[in-house]
Amino acid sequence: MSVRVDTSALLWAFVSLSILSYAYSIACLRLRGHKAPLVGLKSVLEPRFVGNFRFFQDAAAVINEGYEKFQSKAFKLVRNDADIVILPAKYVEELRILPSSIANPTLAHAHNLLGRHTDMNIILKSDLHFRMIQSKLTPNLASLSEPMQEELMFAVENDFPACDGEPFPLHYSMWTLITVLYEVTGYPFDLTT
């Protein structure tokens, strides 16, 4: 005996369930979330993944939009993992005096780097990374700067067109800029030389 499954009914059930779950998540955010205005979505009906993608594509524009609209008020940014509440600069001193049990920058940094997925939660258990930067990296920066400068000059001479005193637009060669940045910043870690 075979069971016949109506695929159109399953599709409609899936679509209906998706719409209901989306509506439920929006309602929960509106009722239980921070009451600060949301920046990054063009309307209430716009799906959050569109706002997430907009933030991913051009975070600076989304943040600037929030600062322009809400200069002296708190606002929220739509981001992939969580909404971020941006506070005005007038609260910086008040935040600075809070104890680390309330406002912990290391915990926030671990969360921002997706610590539970990337094992960056190690920074919550040890200060080894701070000690390594202070004892190993910082004293050796001078020895790295000259080779990195040579790498940059080589990249500028070979990867950018000669300008002959005339300005030229850089927007056409974003991939070139990324490549040069990769070569110069990756120089200290290059194990092939």
ABEGO torsion letter per residue (X at the ends): XBBBBBAAAAAAAAAAAAAAAAAAAAAAAAAABBABBBBGBABAABBAAAAAAAAAABAAAAAAAAAAABAABBBBBBBAABBBBBBBAAAAAAAAABBAAABBAAAAAAAAAGAAAAGAAAAAABAAAAAAAAAAAAAAAAAAAAAAAAAAAAAAAAABBBAGGBBBBAAAAAAAAAAAAAAAAAAAABAAX
